[in-house]
Amino acid sequence: METCGWLIEVASGHPEPDSPSDMIRIVECGAPVTTITDGWECANGHRHLFYGSASQQAEEAMEERW
């Protein structure tokens, strides 16, 4: 089963943090991935569209309008 490789910040659980970096750690999302028309989406809502696909180009055009 394929899992999401996006990197996310989670609470570190450090009992006595000395700095902001002690309060978080960066891990892979790890949620199961579902194939969609032009890419994939994970159970946590992260989405990847294949470069050059119709959906990716439409999303890029929409971002340019902002």
C-alpha positions in Angstrom: 0.0 0.0 0.0 1.3 3.4 -1.0 1.5 6.1 1.7 1.7 9.9 1.6 5.3 11.3 1.7 4.4 14.9 2.5 6.3 16.2 5.5 4.2 17.6 8.4 5.0 19.1 11.8 3.7 17.3 14.9 4.1 17.9 18.6 7.4 16.4 19.9 6.2 15.5 23.3 9.5 16.8 24.7 9.0 17.0 28.5 11.2 20.1 28.9 11.6 22.1 25.6 14.4 24.6 25.6 13.6 26.1 22.3 10.8 26.2 19.7 12.6 23.4 17.7 12.2 21.2 20.8 8.4 21.5 20.6 7.9 20.0 17.1 9.3 17.3 14.9 8.9 16.8 11.2 7.6 13.4 10.0 6.1 11.9 6.9 2.3 12.0 6.8 2.0 8.3 6.2 -1.7 8.3 5.4 -3.0 5.8 2.8 -3.0 7.2 -0.8 -5.9 7.0 -3.3 -5.4 7.4 -7.0 -7.4 10.3 -8.5 -7.8 11.2 -12.2 -4.6 13.3 -12.6 -2.5 12.2 -9.5 -3.2 11.1 -5.9 -4.8 12.2 -2.7 -4.2 10.9 0.9 -6.7 10.3 3.7 -5.5 13.5 5.4 -6.3 15.7 2.4 -2.8 16.2 0.8 -3.0 16.1 -2.9 -0.5 15.7 -5.7 -1.3 16.4 -9.3 1.0 15.1 -12.0 2.9 17.9 -13.7 1.4 18.9 -17.1 -1.9 17.1 -16.4 -5.2 19.0 -17.2 -6.0 19.3 -13.5 -2.5 20.7 -12.6 -2.6 23.2 -15.4 -6.1 24.4 -14.4 -5.0 24.7 -10.7 -1.9 26.7 -11.8 -4.0 29.0 -14.0 -6.4 29.6 -11.1 -3.4 30.5 -8.8 -2.2 33.0 -11.4 -5.5 34.9 -11.3 -5.1 35.6 -7.6 
